[in-house]
Amino acid sequence: MDDDVIFHYTSADTLKEILRSGNIRLSPLSQTNDPLERRERSPMVIVPAPTGELDPEVQIEVAERLEEIANATDHHLRRGARIACFCEDQEPTADSLPGSHFHRGWARARMWDQYGHRHSGACLVFKKFDLVSAIDDGVEHADGDLFAPGKVLYQDHPTTTVLDWEEIRTLGIEQVLDREQSRRFAANELYLRKVRDWESEQEYRIVFVRWDPAPDEIDSPIDIPFQLTLVAVILGQEFPDDEVPEIRELLEPHGDVELWRCRWESGNPTLFPE
């Protein structure tokens, strides 16, 4: 395996499904595990008050449109968002012993426990930039859609979309939201940010946002062929031995994919060929 790779942990059953279908799934943002991003996007509407006090008529108009503005914000900025989640290698720490692998994306004990079904699942290894290109080519892009691969930034502060009432009144809520999504670094703030509790994951995401999702597309996943971007499959220490032949058979259509087992020898994650 080279270093230009990303890692995706999953269960044994989902591994088989991925290999049979040849697809990687982009799941709705609403199904993520961080409430910072999966909850509704309720904007903060800034209303100018030139005289120091809000005009009562403006207050009434804003109040009457708040639900419409909130629904439009959530529809355009969250309900059409899908992501595929991976993790990356990190730099070895200063106290790392020579030859240890704790910094590798496949050697994360908590990831194996949480996403790899207590070490009974697997870790898929993909060529990062080839997979990004395959997914970019595999989704149908329309005007206003967003494609944004990148590393997740970890910060402990809420996601707040601030909108200007005068701009909403003059331009319309959709144009204001379109500009909000298109501004510099908006993708980082809207789709590539989680709270620090998840920082150890070193997450890398491939994000696709449908600007105006149809009702049947809202909060629904998209499956995209990953083509020949799969480098290796690493089985967890507790992966059932009697299911390994089936995995070998399922790997055959995917090219020269390495098959390994991650074992924790004296607590040190180590790869063994299967």
C-alpha positions in Angstrom: 0.0 0.0 0.0 1.2 3.5 -0.8 0.7 6.5 1.4 -1.8 8.3 -0.8 -4.8 6.4 0.6 -7.9 6.8 2.7 -9.6 4.2 4.9 -13.2 3.3 5.5 -14.2 1.0 8.4 -17.4 -1.1 8.1 -19.1 -4.3 9.3 -18.6 -7.7 7.7 -22.1 -7.6 6.1 -21.6 -4.1 4.7 -18.2 -5.1 3.3 -19.8 -7.9 1.3 -22.5 -5.5 0.1 -19.9 -3.0 -1.0 -17.8 -5.6 -2.9 -20.9 -7.2 -4.5 -22.2 -3.8 -5.8 -18.9 -2.2 -6.5 -20.4 1.0 -5.1 -19.4 3.4 -2.3 -22.3 5.1 -0.6 -22.7 8.9 0.0 -25.0 9.1 3.0 -27.3 12.0 4.0 -25.8 14.6 6.3 -28.9 14.0 8.5 -27.5 10.5 9.4 -24.2 11.6 10.7 -23.3 11.1 14.4 -22.6 14.7 15.2 -25.6 16.8 16.2 -23.7 19.9 15.2 -24.3 18.9 11.5 -27.3 16.5 11.4 -29.8 18.8 13.0 -31.9 21.4 11.1 -30.1 24.5 9.8 -31.9 27.4 11.4 -30.5 30.7 10.2 -29.9 33.9 12.2 -31.6 36.8 10.4 -30.0 40.2 10.9 -32.5 43.0 10.7 -31.0 46.6 10.4 -32.3 49.2 12.7 -31.1 52.6 11.5 -32.8 54.6 14.3 -31.8 52.1 17.0 -35.2 50.5 17.2 -36.8 48.0 14.8 -39.7 49.3 12.7 -42.8 47.4 14.0 -43.9 46.7 10.4 -40.5 45.2 9.5 -40.7 43.1 12.7 -44.1 41.7 11.6 -42.8 41.0 8.0 -39.7 39.2 9.3 -41.8 37.2 11.8 -44.2 36.2 9.0 -41.3 34.9 6.8 -39.1 33.3 9.4 -40.5 29.8 8.9 -40.2 30.1 5.1 -36.6 31.3 5.5 -35.7 28.5 7.9 -37.2 25.8 5.6 -35.4 27.2 2.6 -32.1 27.3 4.5 -32.4 23.7 5.6 -33.6 22.5 2.2 -30.7 24.1 0.2 -27.9 23.8 2.7 -28.5 20.4 4.5 -31.2 18.2 3.1 -29.5 17.6 -0.2 -26.0 17.0 1.3 -24.5 13.6 1.1 -21.1 12.5 2.3 -18.7 9.5 2.2 -16.5 9.3 5.3 -13.0 8.0 5.6 -10.0 8.5 7.8 -6.3 9.3 6.9 -2.9 8.5 8.3 -1.6 11.0 10.8 2.0 12.0 11.7 3.6 9.7 14.3 3.8 11.2 17.7 7.1 12.2 19.3 7.0 9.2 21.6 6.2 6.7 18.9 8.4 3.6 18.9 10.3 2.8 15.6 8.3 0.4 13.5 5.0 1.0 15.3 1.8 1.6 13.2 -0.5 3.5 15.5 -0.4 6.5 13.2 -1.8 4.6 10.2 -5.4 4.9 9.2 -6.0 1.2 9.5 -4.6 1.0 13.0 -7.2 2.9 15.0 -8.4 0.9 18.0 -11.5 3.0 18.6 -12.4 3.0 14.9 -12.2 -0.8 14.8 -14.4 -1.0 17.9 -17.0 1.6 16.8 -17.2 1.3 13.0 -15.6 -2.1 12.5 -18.1 -3.8 14.8 -15.7 -4.5 17.6 -12.9 -5.8 15.3 -15.2 -8.2 13.5 -15.6 -6.0 10.4 -13.1 -4.6 7.9 -11.2 -1.6 6.8 -11.3 -0.8 3.1 -8.3 1.1 1.6 -8.8 3.4 -1.4 -6.6 5.5 -3.6 -7.7 8.9 -2.4 -7.5 11.1 -5.5 -8.6 8.3 -7.9 -11.7 7.7 -5.7 -12.5 11.5 -5.6 -12.3 11.6 -9.4 -14.5 8.5 -9.7 -17.2 9.9 -7.5 -17.0 13.3 -9.2 -17.5 11.7 -12.6 -20.2 9.3 -11.2 -22.6 12.0 -9.9 -24.8 14.0 -12.3 -24.0 17.7 -11.6 -26.7 20.4 -12.0 -26.5 24.2 -11.6 -25.9 25.1 -8.0 -24.7 21.6 -6.9 -21.5 21.5 -4.8 -18.7 18.9 -4.8 -16.2 19.3 -2.0 -13.7 16.7 -0.9 -11.5 17.6 2.0 -10.3 17.1 5.6 -12.7 17.7 8.4 -11.9 20.7 10.7 -12.6 20.1 14.4 -14.0 23.1 16.4 -16.2 23.5 19.4 -18.6 26.1 18.3 -22.1 25.9 16.7 -22.9 26.2 13.0 -24.7 29.4 12.5 -25.8 30.7 9.1 -26.2 34.5 9.3 -28.5 36.1 6.7 -29.2 39.8 6.1 -32.9 40.7 6.0 -32.5 43.5 3.5 -30.7 41.1 1.1 -33.5 38.5 1.5 -36.1 41.1 0.9 -34.3 42.6 -2.1 -32.8 39.5 -3.8 -34.9 36.6 -2.5 -34.0 33.9 -0.1 -32.8 31.4 -2.8 -30.3 33.9 -4.2 -29.0 34.8 -0.8 -28.5 31.1 0.1 -26.8 30.4 -3.2 -24.3 33.1 -2.5 -23.9 31.8 1.1 -23.1 28.4 -0.2 -20.8 29.7 -2.9 -18.7 32.1 -0.8 -15.1 31.2 0.0 -14.6 28.5 2.6 -18.4 28.0 2.9 -18.0 24.2 2.3 -15.5 24.0 5.1 -17.9 25.6 7.6 -21.1 23.9 6.3 -19.9 20.3 5.6 -16.4 19.8 6.7 -16.6 20.7 10.4 -17.3 18.6 13.6 -16.8 19.1 17.3 -13.5 18.2 18.9 -14.8 15.0 20.4 -14.3 13.4 17.0 -10.8 14.8 16.4 -9.0 11.5 16.8 -10.8 10.2 13.7 -8.7 12.4 11.3 -11.7 12.3 9.0 -11.5 12.9 5.2 -14.8 13.5 3.5 -16.2 13.5 -0.1 -19.2 15.8 -0.1 -21.8 16.2 -2.7 -24.7 18.7 -2.2 -27.7 18.8 -4.5 -28.8 22.4 -4.5 -32.5 21.8 -5.0 -33.2 18.1 -4.2 -36.5 16.6 -5.4 -38.8 15.2 -2.6 -37.6 11.6 -3.3 -34.0 12.7 -3.1 -34.2 14.4 0.3 -32.2 12.6 3.0 -31.6 9.7 0.6 -28.1 8.1 -0.2 -26.4 8.0 -3.5 -24.4 4.9 -4.6 -21.4 5.6 -6.9 -19.1 2.9 -8.5 -15.7 3.2 -7.0 -14.2 1.5 -10.1 -10.6 0.2 -9.7 -9.7 2.5 -6.8 -9.7 -0.2 -4.1 -6.2 -1.0 -3.0 -6.7 -3.4 -0.1 -9.2 -4.9 2.3 -8.0 -5.3 5.9 -10.0 -7.7 8.0 -10.4 -7.2 11.7 -8.9 -9.5 14.3 -12.3 -11.0 15.0 -13.5 -11.3 11.4 -14.9 -14.9 11.0 -12.3 -17.2 9.5 -15.0 -19.2 7.6 -16.1 -16.1 5.7 -12.6 -15.2 4.3 -13.0 -17.4 1.2 -16.2 -15.5 0.3 -14.3 -12.2 0.6 -11.5 -13.5 -1.7 -14.2 -14.4 -4.3 -15.9 -11.1 -4.0 -12.6 -9.3 -4.5 -11.8 -10.9 -7.9 -13.7 -8.4 -10.0 -12.0 -5.4 -8.4 -8.5 -6.0 -9.7 -5.3 -6.6 -7.8 -6.6 -5.9 -4.3 -4.5 -7.0 -1.3 -6.2 -8.9 1.5 -4.8 -8.5 5.0 -5.7 -9.2 8.6 -5.0 -6.7 11.4 -3.9 -8.4 14.6 -2.9 -6.7 17.8 0.3 -8.4 18.7 1.1 -7.4 22.3 -1.2 -4.5 21.7 0.7 -3.4 18.6 -1.5 -3.3 15.4 0.2 -5.5 12.8 -0.8 -6.6 9.3 -0.7 -10.2 8.2 -1.5 -11.5 4.7 -4.7 -13.5 4.3 
